[in-house]
Amino acid sequence: MMTNVIKAKNLSVGYGTNVLLKNADFEVKSGDIFIIMGGSGCGKSTLLKVLTGLVEPLDGSFDLLGADFLQINESERQELCRKTGILYQGGALFSSMTLAENIAMPLTQYSSYSQKTIDELVGLKLALVGLRGYENYYPSEISGGMKKRAGLARALALDPQIVYFDEPSAGLDPVSSARLDELMLEINENLKTTLVVVTHELQSIFAIGTNSIYLDASTKTITAKGNPKELLTNPPNERVAEFLTRGKK
């Protein structure tokens, strides 16, 4: 039996009086590639910010890796967050640092490894994402797809149990996007890492998703849950059907 790594209960997110999502209940199982999908303005990225501790929810609660995230103290939150990683839309690499320095940063800050071990781990993480030999390159010297992969290597630096992705395909050409999808599948299968992915890209949703929630901007609620392919075959409502068949006749 898979265990829950995230469990949201009556979760409401937004900013001030602007509620984007209300009364959300969902579970992310260990080993899932969990897709958070929906149209513009439905609260996908805001929900991700709540789950990563960047934004407080308006109401409700959620458990992260077995702990009530909102009830533990700040020190415990930080310790828990070190068991997660995140890939931001643009990669969010530090432009003044080489790729090796970017990836070494979390290891330097949050581990007691020797410099030799850190250097070895940096090489392993870059090799994992297909960037062996690029240790001394700066972000400005590589392509957009390579920046995403380098950002993923940094997200994996501390061997997290969960990695969050915020629109990973944004700004990528179809080939680079497909390569990133393949890499995410490899990480999920080989490292047994749970992935939580915010995206509206249908190709990625169907290529990698094992579970999902659909956020409906009009009702501000979750109106569908389950494997995206199964939702396509048997959509629970017209909005989900329209979303999953965009661009098809």
N, C-alpha and C positions, 0 to 999 in steps of 0.2 A: 504494500500500500504506500502510495506517495503521501508525504506530509505537506501541510501548508507552510509555505515560507512567508506568505503575506495573507492576512485575512482582514478585510475591511468591513466595518459594521456601521450602518447608517451614516456613512461618510458624506459630508457636504463640503464642496470647495468653491472658492471664488474670492472676491476682493471686496471687503466692506459689505454693502448692501447688494452688490452684484453677484448673485448666485449663479454659478455655471453648471454645477452638478449637485443634486441633492439626494440624500437617503440611499447612497450607493452601498450595496452589499456584494462582495465578490471575494474569491479565493484564488491565489496563485499557488499551484502545487510545485514541489521540488522537481526540477527537470523540465518544467514547462518552457515553451517559447510563447509567452503570453502577450497577445496583441491588444493594445488600447487603441480603438479606431473610432472614427466618426468624422463628420464634416467640420468645416471651419467654425470656430467659436463655441465648440461643444465642451471645452475644458480639458482636452487631452493633456496638453503640456502642463496645465495647472495641477492636474491630478498627479502627474509625474513629480512635480516640484514638492507636493505634499508628501508623497511616498519617500522621497529622498531627503526630507527634513528641511528643505529650503523655504517652504511656506507652511504656516499653520492652517489646518482645516477650519472651516467655519463651524462645523459640528461633527459629532461622531468620533470614531476611534479606529485604529488599525493595529494589528499585531505584526511585527517584523521579526522573523526568525525566532518566534515563540515569546517575544517580549511585547508588552503594551507600550508602543513607541511614545505615546503622549504622556504616559504616567512615570516613565523612568527619568532620572535626572540628566543634566546636560553631559556629564562625563560618560554616563552609560550610553547615551545616544551616540556620542562620538565613537565609542568603542564598537557599537553595533554597526554604525555606518562604514567602518573600516572593513566590514565583511561584505560590503557592496562596492560596485564600481559604476561609473556612468560615462557614456559617450555622448557628448553634446553635438548639436547640429553641425557646427563648423570644426569639430575636433578639439577646439579650445586649447591648442598647444601654445606654450610660451614662445613667442617669436625670437626672443634673444637667446634661447637655449637650443642646443642640438637635440636630435631625437633621443639620443642616449641620456642626455641630462633631463629631458622631460620625463622619461620613463623611470629614471633613477630617483626622482624627487620624492614620490610617496614611500619608496623603500628607504631612503635616507631619513625621512621624517618619522616614519612609523615602525621601523624595524631596527634590530640591533645587529644586522649583518655587517660583516667586514666589507671594505670597499671592493676587495677581490670578488666576494660572493655577489655583491650588488652588480658589478660589471658582468658577471656570468649570467645572472638573472635577466639583466637588460638584453643581452644577446639572445637568450632563449625566448623572451617575449617578442622581440622583433622578428625572430625566425618564425615564431608561431603565426604571425600575421603577414609573412612573406616579405619582410623588409630586412633580412640579414644583409649586412654590408652597408647599411644606411645610417649607422650609428652617429657619424659625424656630420650628417646633413642637417641644415636648418629647415624649418617649416616652409620658408619662402622658396626653397630649392626643390620642392617635390610637388606632385600633382594633388588635386583635391581628393581623389580616391586614396592616395597614399597617406594624406593627412588624416583621413578617417581611420585608416588601419593603424597608424601610429597612435592616434588617440585611443583606439581600442587596446593596443598594447599597454598603454599607461593605465587604462581602466582595469586591466588584468594583473597589474604589477603585484598586488598583495593577495593574489589567488582568491578573489571574492566568491561567495556563494551565489550572489545575484549580480547581474550587470543590467543597468538601465540604458535604454537607447532612446534619444529624442530625435525623431525623424531622421534616421541614419542615412536614408537615400537622398535627402535634400541636397540639391546642387550637383548630383552625380549623373554622369551619362549612363545609359542602360547597361553597358558592359561592366563599368565600375560598380554599379548598383548590384548586379547579379553576382559579381565576385565577392562583395561584402556579404550578401545573403549566404553564399556558400561558406564563407568564413564563420559566420554566426552559427550555421548548422554544425560545422566541425567543432567549434568550441563547446556547443551544447552537448554534442555526442561524446567527444573525447574527454572533456574536462568535467562533464556532468554539471555544468553551470546553468542556473536558471536565468532566462533572459526575459526582460519586460520591455516591450518595444512599442513606442508611440509612433504610429504611421498611418497614412491614408493611401499609401501606394498599394494598389491591388496585387501587382505582381509579387511584391514582397510578402504581403499578407498570406497569399495562398502558397507561396514557396516555403515559408518557414513556420507559420503559425500552427501551434498545436491546441491552443485555447485562446479565447478572446472575450472582450466585452465591447459592445457598441454603445457609444454615448450619443444620445439624441438631443440636439441643441434646442429643439422646440419644446420638448417636455422636461428637459434638464434632468433626465434620468437615464439609467441603463435599460435599454429595451431589448437587448439580445446578449446571450452568453453561449459560448461553446466553440468547437472547432470551426474555423472559418469556412472550410470546404463543406461541412455539414450545414452551416447556416446558409450557404449559397444554394444547396440542394433543397433545403426546407426552411426558407426564411420565415421568421415569426411575424413579420409585418412588412408593409409596403416600403417603408423608409429603408429598412435593412436590405430589402431586395434591390431597391434602386441604387443604394450605395455599392453593393457588391457586384452589380452588373453595369457599372458606368462604362461608357464607351463601347458597349456591345449592342448589337441590333437584336 
